[in-house]
Amino acid sequence: MSFWLFKSEPDGWSWDQQVAKGALGEEWTGVRNYQARNNMRAMIPGDLGFFYHSNIGKQIVGIVEVIRASAPDSTTDDPRWDCVTIKAVKPMTRPLTLDAVKSDPMLSEMALVKSMRLSVQPVTEAEWAHILTITGTTL
């Protein structure tokens, strides 16, 4: 299993909207960055990710699961772009702000800190476990 972080502007697509999609989940469409697309192409069903509100809030607010592997993005006819389908698993017990991530020495190398603009990012197993611990979130 691999771990990821999905960034979304909450005024465009929020955690509450993701939750409302239920077990069917939602395609993670609109990604137009090759590195982010390649990250999605590496995902398999069962992988887990953090759902991050960017711009407004700037915090990890929930956990999602990849339920469909990468497939053509239904919002474009351009064959270069793919997307996965994700479903909400649970909210974070305590959301984790970007400032808190940046100030935590154990997260200093996290892609969220180093590649802030990348919309779909890998998360290491150590980062994943640490974030669950400091937020009091259990699966």
LUMTORGU-668519 format. One line per 2 residues: number of its first residue (from 1); for each residue x, y, z of N, C-alpha, C, CB. Coordinates in pm, whole numbers, plus 50000, padded with zeros to 5 digits. Glycine has a CB too. Example, Ala and Ser with C-alpha at 12.3 -4.5 7.8 and 13.67 -1.06 7.14 Angstrom:
BEGIN
1	51319/49431/50780/51230/49550/50780/51320/49670/50780/51131/49553/50905  51285/49775/50708/51367/49894/50714/51290/50003/50787/51408/49940/50572
//
This chain:
BEGIN
1	50084/49882/50000/50000/50000/50000/50088/50123/50000/49905/50000/50121  50045/50222/49922/50114/50350/49918/50023/50458/49976/50156/50387/49773
3	50086/50570/50011/50015/50682/50072/50035/50807/49990/50062/50704/50218  49932/50894/49990/49929/51010/49902/49866/51129/49973/49853/50978/49773
5	49874/51244/49910/49805/51363/49956/49740/51427/49834/49903/51463/50028  49610/51454/49845/49531/51517/49740/49496/51657/49785/49403/51434/49707
7	49537/51757/49706/49510/51897/49740/49390/51947/49662/49634/51985/49711  49301/52016/49732/49185/52073/49668/49150/52207/49731/49066/51977/49676
9	49111/52301/49648/49062/52428/49701/48919/52404/49747/49070/52543/49592  48890/52425/49875/48758/52389/49927/48642/52465/49866/48756/52409/50073
11	48667/52580/49804/48557/52649/49737/48530/52588/49599/48587/52799/49724  48620/52499/49553/48601/52426/49428/48556/52283/49451/48729/52427/49348
13	48618/52215/49546/48580/52078/49585/48626/52059/49728/48644/51969/49488  48531/52044/49818/48563/52038/49961/48553/51896/50016/48469/52129/50039
15	48605/51881/50136/48593/51755/50208/48446/51716/50222/48660/51765/50347  48360/51810/50256/48218/51778/50272/48157/51727/50142/48142/51902/50320
17	48198/51783/50030/48149/51734/49901/48200/51593/49874/48193/51828/49787  48326/51568/49911/48382/51434/49892/48306/51334/49977/48532/51432/49928
19	48279/51368/50102/48204/51280/50191/48065/51251/50133/48191/51344/50333  48002/51353/50078/47866/51339/50024/47860/51239/49908/47814/51474/49978
21	47971/51214/49842/47974/51118/49731/47963/50974/49779/48102/51136/49650  47986/50951/49907/47968/50818/49964/48061/50714/49907/47829/50774/49945
23	48014/50589/49908/48096/50475/49867/48133/50478/49719/48022/50347/49898  48055/50548/49638/48087/50556/49494/48206/50646/49467/47967/50606/49416
25	48235/50736/49559/48349/50825/49545/48333/50923/49430/48473/50745/49525  48445/50981/49392/48446/51082/49287/48578/51076/49212/48423/51224/49347
27	48572/51098/49081/48696/51106/49003/48774/51230/49048/48665/51112/48850  48906/51215/49057/48994/51327/49091/49039/51388/48959/49117/51281/49180
29	48954/51469/48901/48975/51521/48766/49045/51656/48766/48842/51533/48693  49084/51697/48647/49136/51832/48627/49284/51848/48653/49064/51924/48713
31	49355/51741/48683/49499/51750/48708/49569/51768/48574/49552/51624/48784  49646/51875/48563/49716/51905/48438/49864/51929/48463/49653/52027/48369
33	49921/51846/48546/50063/51849/48578/50113/51707/48559/50090/51903/48726  50221/51691/48484/50269/51556/48452/50312/51477/48576/50386/51565/48356
35	50379/51541/48671/50423/51471/48790/50303/51424/48873/50515/51561/48874  50203/51511/48890/50082/51472/48963/50009/51359/48890/49988/51595/48981
37	50001/51370/48756/49938/51263/48678/50013/51132/48695/49933/51302/48529  50146/51137/48691/50225/51015/48708/50206/50956/48847/50373/51044/48683
39	50189/51042/48948/50159/50991/49082/50027/50914/49080/50152/51108/49185  49927/50967/49013/49798/50896/49005/49813/50766/48927/49691/50984/48939
41	49895/50765/48825/49916/50642/48748/49983/50533/48833/50000/50670/48625  50053/50573/48938/50119/50477/49026/50025/50421/49134/50238/50542/49093
43	49908/50479/49148/49814/50438/49254/49742/50310/49217/49713/50550/49281  49708/50234/49323/49626/50115/49305/49509/50123/49405/49709/49984/49326
45	49399/50058/49371/49287/50056/49466/49334/50004/49602/49171/49970/49413  49290/50072/49705/49331/50039/49842/49434/50135/49897/49385/49900/49847
47	49506/50206/49809/49598/50309/49857/49517/50414/49933/49678/50374/49739  49581/50477/50031/49516/50578/50113/49580/50714/50091/49521/50540/50261
49	49504/50818/50115/49557/50952/50099/49498/51048/50199/49533/51001/49959  49569/51156/50220/49516/51267/50298/49443/51361/50203/49630/51342/50377
51	49334/51419/50250/49259/51519/50175/49296/51653/50236/49103/51494/50179  49356/51740/50154/49412/51866/50202/49337/51984/50141/49561/51875/50168
53	49289/52073/50225/49227/52197/50178/49337/52300/50154/49121/52251/50281  49355/52341/50029/49455/52442/49996/49388/52578/49986/49529/52407/49863
55	49467/52681/49989/49423/52821/49979/49336/52863/50097/49346/52842/49850  49223/52799/50118/49135/52832/50231/49153/52723/50335/48984/52846/50186
57	49203/52757/50452/49222/52659/50558/49364/52604/50563/49127/52546/50540  49416/52564/50449/49550/52507/50441/49572/52404/50551/49656/52618/50451
59	49495/52294/50541/49507/52189/50643/49461/52054/50588/49425/52226/50767  49519/51950/50646/49476/51814/50617/49349/51790/50697/49589/51708/50652
61	49240/51757/50626/49111/51748/50692/49051/51607/50693/49015/51841/50627  49104/51518/50611/49044/51385/50605/49133/51282/50539/48915/51392/50532
63	49082/51160/50539/49151/51046/50476/49060/50991/50367/49186/50935/50582  49121/50964/50252/49049/50907/50138/49116/50777/50096/49045/51007/50018
65	49041/50698/50020/49093/50573/49966/49077/50574/49815/49020/50451/50027  49179/50526/49745/49171/50509/49600/49084/50386/49575/49315/50493/49534
67	48975/50406/49499/48885/50293/49472/48884/50252/49325/48743/50328/49516  48947/50332/49239/48964/50294/49098/49097/50345/49051/48849/50351/49010
69	49171/50257/48986/49302/50294/48934/49290/50401/48826/49375/50170/48879  49403/50456/48790/49409/50562/48690/49342/50521/48560/49554/50601/48664
71	49263/50616/48508/49190/50596/48382/49181/50733/48315/49045/50533/48406  49141/50737/48189/49130/50868/48123/49040/50965/48201/49077/50850/47981
73	49084/51089/48210/49009/51195/48278/48886/51227/48193/49098/51323/48300  48769/51210/48252/48643/51229/48179/48613/51376/48147/48529/51171/48258
75	48694/51468/48200/48667/51610/48175/48744/51665/48055/48700/51691/48297  48817/51578/47985/48893/51623/47868/48902/51512/47765/49034/51669/47910
77	48918/51551/47640/48942/51456/47531/49091/51434/47508/48875/51504/47402  49174/51507/47581/49320/51497/47567/49367/51368/47634/49392/51623/47630
79	49423/51274/47558/49461/51144/47614/49580/51149/47712/49496/51051/47501  49643/51265/47726/49756/51275/47820/49712/51272/47965/49835/51402/47792
81	49585/51303/47993/49544/51327/48131/49456/51215/48186/49470/51458/48141  49493/51169/48303/49425/51060/48372/49373/51109/48506/49519/50940/48391
83	49295/51023/48569/49251/51050/48705/49221/50917/48775/49126/51142/48706  49221/50920/48906/49177/50807/48986/49042/50843/49046/49282/50772/49099
85	48977/50745/49104/48854/50770/49179/48885/50746/49326/48735/50680/49130  48842/50840/49411/48866/50828/49554/48735/50840/49630/48967/50935/49602
87	48732/50778/49748/48617/50795/49837/48667/50839/49973/48534/50662/49848  48583/50912/50043/48616/50957/50179/48613/50836/50272/48517/51067/50228
89	48711/50831/50362/48716/50725/50462/48674/50780/50598/48858/50664/50470  48740/50888/50639/48704/50950/50767/48772/51085/50780/48743/50859/50885
91	48713/51172/50861/48777/51301/50886/48894/51283/50983/48675/51404/50943  48987/51376/50978/49094/51376/51077/49032/51409/51213/49208/51479/51039
93	49080/51346/51317/49031/51377/51450/49057/51524/51482/49098/51286/51556  49177/51568/51448/49215/51710/51457/49283/51745/51325/49310/51740/51582
95	49226/51838/51247/49294/51877/51123/49436/51925/51151/49213/51987/51050  49524/51905/51055/49664/51943/51070/49695/52056/50972/49759/51822/51045
97	49731/52171/51024/49757/52288/50940/49892/52279/50871/49750/52415/51024  49904/52354/50762/50031/52362/50691/50139/52418/50782/50016/52449/50566
99	50106/52518/50863/50204/52574/50957/50256/52468/51053/50144/52690/51035  50167/52381/51100/50209/52274/51192/50298/52173/51120/50086/52202/51250
101	50266/52143/50995/50350/52052/50916/50489/52112/50900/50287/52023/50776  50495/52240/50862/50623/52307/50838/50708/52315/50965/50599/52446/50783
103	50645/52324/51080/50720/52340/51205/50759/52207/51270/50639/52422/51303  50714/52096/51213/50744/51964/51269/50869/51907/51202/50623/51867/51251
105	50977/51888/51277/51102/51836/51217/51084/51700/51148/51209/51823/51323  50990/51620/51194/50968/51489/51133/50897/51499/50997/50887/51400/51227
107	50845/51617/50966/50775/51636/50839/50846/51736/50747/50632/51684/50865  50967/51773/50783/51039/51878/50709/51071/51841/50565/51166/51912/50781
109	51077/51713/50533/51106/51669/50397/50980/51629/50320/51203/51553/50400  50866/51647/50381/50740/51609/50317/50719/51689/50189/50622/51631/50413
111	50661/51624/50088/50634/51693/49961/50548/51816/49982/50566/51598/49863  50460/51813/50081/50375/51929/50109/50459/52052/50143/50279/51898/50224
113	50577/52030/50198/50669/52139/50232/50762/52169/50115/50751/52104/50358  50813/52066/50051/50914/52081/49946/50856/52109/49807/50998/51958/49941
115	50738/52055/49778/50675/52070/49646/50533/52122/49665/50674/51935/49566  50522/52236/49726/50392/52286/49772/50288/52299/49661/50411/52419/49837
117	50330/52323/49539/50232/52347/49432/50180/52218/49370/50295/52433/49324  50243/52105/49396/50202/51979/49337/50070/51932/49398/50312/51872/49358
119	49969/51908/49314/49834/51881/49364/49810/51737/49409/49736/51914/49258  49891/51644/49361/49882/51504/49404/50023/51461/49438/49816/51411/49292
121	50045/51428/49567/50181/51406/49616/50195/51274/49688/50222/51520/49708  50314/51215/49683/50338/51097/49766/50359/51137/49912/50460/51017/49714
123	50324/51046/50000/50348/51062/50143/50421/50935/50187/50213/51084/50225  50531/50949/50259/50603/50830/50303/50525/50760/50415/50745/50866/50351
125	50557/50635/50435/50492/50559/50543/50520/50623/50679/50542/50413/50543  50642/50673/50699/50677/50738/50826/50598/50867/50844/50828/50768/50832
127	50584/50946/50737/50505/51070/50745/50359/51038/50775/50516/51150/50613  50306/50937/50706/50168/50895/50727/50144/50859/50874/50133/50776/50636
129	50229/50773/50927/50212/50727/51066/50225/50844/51164/50317/50618/51100  50320/50932/51139/50341/51046/51229/50220/51139/51228/50469/51124/51190
131	50167/51167/51111/50050/51255/51103/49930/51193/51173/50016/51286/50955  49909/51065/51154/49798/51000/51226/49818/51013/51377/49787/50850/51187
133	49941/50994/51423/49969/51002/51566/49946/51142/51621/50113/50959/51593  50000/51243/51557/49989/51378/51613/49850/51437/51602/50087/51470/51546
135	49768/51382/51512/49630/51430/51501/49534/51343/51583/49586/51433/51354  49584/51234/51639/49498/51144/51716/49400/51068/51629/49422/51221/51820
137	49433/51052/51500/49344/50985/51405/49379/50838/51395/49352/51052/51266  49279/50752/51405/49300/50609/51389/49216/50559/51272/49263/50532/51519
139	49262/50453/51210/49186/50394/51099/49109/50272/51146/49278/50356/50983
//
